[in-house]
Amino acid sequence: MSTESDDYQESDWREGWRESESTHAEPPEEGSSWYIECRSEEVFARILREAALLSPGRLWVLDSNDVLWPAEAIDPARIVL
């Protein structure tokens, strides 16, 4: 897994996204974005679920299909990396 800072403008990350069926909370109004590349949906979901447990705030993932996932509820069978 590798990460690098994204150069999106503050409002760009919200354009065109849809909420996953796993979203049971209000999506964030603002946030920081990072590009993460991983070849395994299962590994990705597990690592983000663990990161969500350690994070003081809520973590969200915007997948390659512009679907917004709460990090603790990523479905590896449905997320598009």
C-alpha positions in Angstrom: 0.0 0.0 0.0 1.3 3.4 -0.8 0.0 6.9 -0.1 0.6 10.3 -1.4 -1.0 13.7 -0.7 -3.8 14.6 -3.1 -4.0 18.0 -4.8 -7.8 18.4 -4.9 -9.3 21.7 -4.2 -11.3 21.9 -0.9 -14.7 21.5 -2.6 -13.7 19.1 -5.4 -13.8 15.9 -3.4 -17.6 16.2 -2.8 -18.5 16.6 -6.5 -20.3 13.5 -7.9 -20.0 11.1 -5.0 -22.7 8.8 -3.8 -23.1 7.2 -0.4 -22.7 3.5 0.0 -25.5 1.5 1.6 -23.2 1.1 4.6 -23.4 4.8 5.4 -25.4 5.3 8.6 -23.9 8.7 9.6 -23.9 12.2 8.1 -21.0 12.4 5.6 -18.4 15.1 6.4 -18.7 18.7 5.3 -14.9 19.0 4.8 -11.8 16.9 5.1 -8.4 16.1 3.9 -7.9 13.6 1.1 -5.2 11.1 0.5 -4.7 8.8 -2.5 -4.2 5.2 -1.4 -3.3 2.4 -3.8 -3.9 -1.3 -2.9 -4.5 -4.4 -5.0 -6.5 -6.3 -2.4 -10.0 -5.2 -1.4 -9.9 -7.5 1.7 -6.6 -6.1 2.9 -7.7 -2.5 2.1 -11.0 -3.0 4.1 -9.2 -4.6 7.0 -6.5 -1.9 7.3 -9.0 1.0 7.0 -11.3 -0.7 9.6 -8.4 -0.9 12.0 -7.4 2.7 11.3 -11.0 3.8 12.0 -10.8 2.2 15.4 -7.6 4.2 16.2 -8.7 7.5 14.7 -10.1 10.3 17.0 -12.5 11.3 14.2 -14.5 9.5 11.6 -12.7 8.2 8.5 -14.3 8.0 5.0 -13.2 6.4 1.8 -14.2 7.6 -1.7 -13.8 4.7 -4.0 -13.0 4.6 -7.8 -16.8 4.5 -8.5 -17.3 7.8 -6.5 -19.0 5.8 -3.7 -18.4 7.2 -0.2 -17.8 4.5 2.5 -17.4 4.8 6.2 -14.0 3.3 6.8 -15.3 0.9 9.4 -18.0 -0.5 7.1 -16.2 -1.1 3.7 -17.6 -4.1 1.9 -14.6 -5.8 0.1 -17.0 -7.5 -2.3 -18.4 -4.2 -3.5 -15.8 -1.5 -3.1 -14.0 -0.5 -6.4 -10.3 0.3 -5.8 
